[in-house]
C-alpha cells in the first residue's frame, strides 16, 4: 500500500489540489475546483521532476502547471510548486480529512 500526499493552494479564485501517491506504481493527480484536470501514472522509483498542466477557469482562462518533485525510493517526500504566468508558488501539504475523497475535502468550502 502506498502513501498519499495532498498539496493545496488557492490561486486566482480557484482551488488547486495535487494528489501524489507513492507506492509500487506512483500516481499524480491535479484537481482544479475539485474536478480532475490532469493525471499521470509513473513507473520506477528514482528522483525526478514531473509537470501536470491545466487551464484555470476565469475571464480570461489562465494556463497553469504544477511541478512535482518526486523523491527517490525511501528518500524523502514529494514537493509541489504551482507555476502560473510569472508566479511560482510552493504548494503546502494539507492533511486529508478522515473518510473524505479529495473532491469532498473541507478546503473546497
ZIRA-V207979 format. One record per backbone hydrogen bond with DSSP energy under -0.5 kcal/mol. NH is the residue of the N-H (numbers start at 1). CO is the residue of the C=O. If there is no record, write none. Layout:
<<NH CO> <NH CO>>
This chain:
<<3 22> <5 20> <7 18> <8 92> <9 16> <11 9> <11 14> <14 11> <16 9> <16 14> <17 15> <17 31> <18 7> <19 29> <20 5> <21 27> <22 3> <22 20> <23 21> <26 42> <27 21> <28 40> <29 19> <30 38> <31 17> <31 29> <32 35> <33 15> <33 31> <35 32> <37 30> <38 30> <40 28> <42 26> <48 70> <50 68> <52 66> <54 64> <56 54> <56 62> <62 56> <64 54> <65 83> <66 52> <67 65> <67 81> <68 50> <68 66> <69 67> <69 79> <70 48> <70 68> <72 75> <73 45> <75 72> <79 69> <80 91> <81 67> <82 89> <83 65> <84 82> <84 87> <87 84> <89 82> <91 80> <92 8> <92 90> <94 6> <100 97> <104 101> <105 101> <105 102> <108 105> <109 106>>
